């Protein structure tokens, strides 16, 4: 009878009890555009996700690919390269795939050749303007986080008269109905006394109906709300209902912090600077303004006869009539000039 001793694993081999390789299913499905991680986790809890005939019961399940994975009976396609689209959302569409009330949705209006995409945040039914779309659920979540530091700028038409003291409060940050709101940037004509006005407001969090609630707090009722920008992406002159794909290099540049963890560097090694929540300091070293001309001195130079005489060429100066002798007026000089006599 011989004793068999277990040999240690050599280089290039793996022990049988080595940890399983793969990626969490919630993370991979989010990158495949099924939904955000949280949305995928809810789908798993509801028993909607299967691997073959086996129901996935935990979001911690490790998989190496989406082959054989179905969500609510539909096959999941492998993740595509991460992309971002800019969409000019018109008023009257809800930001959801399915609306129980039967209202038109944003995703119904997208081109037929568009892949399955997710919205970065939401815009209300009557809110219009820039809406970001992406096929990467993880990126969608990253763009929504307040820690990302991106400003959402809105142009707003309002009705009513605002309270100046409360206006200062929303600029500093406050709590309304047990909900804490960060300070916002707001550009408003405080000397305007009319009940209808336009203003611009910029927020960083994008909580549910945040702009409307903040303006209602200072006494203004929103009648039209347009999102102009989301971080570095701007609406500009896009027509309503149009959609534009962001170039890959711009996506990697503006989202460099996100792609850094994926091993993807910004083009040219340039990293987009993360916006700061503090107001920028006044810039130093601006060029000084040119000194203003002395108008009185300039007029004097133009009217001074001596200066004019000096500036004339010598030939022209010699042809000019001579000035009368000093001390004698022009009238006296003419009086001494002999006149022709009328007698012969």
PyMOL commands that set and color helices and strands:
alter all, ss='L'
color gray80, all
select helices_A, chain A and resi 25-31+37-45+107-109+137-144+146-148+164-172+210-217+248-254+256-260+267-269+295-303+305-311+314-319+330-335
alter helices_A, ss='H'
color red, helices_A
select strands_A, chain A and resi 23-24+49-51+54-55+62-63+69-71+74-75+84-89+118-119+127-134+152-160+173-176+179-182+185-187+196-203+220-230+233-234+243-245
alter strands_A, ss='S'
color yellow, strands_A
deselect
rebuild
show_as cartoon
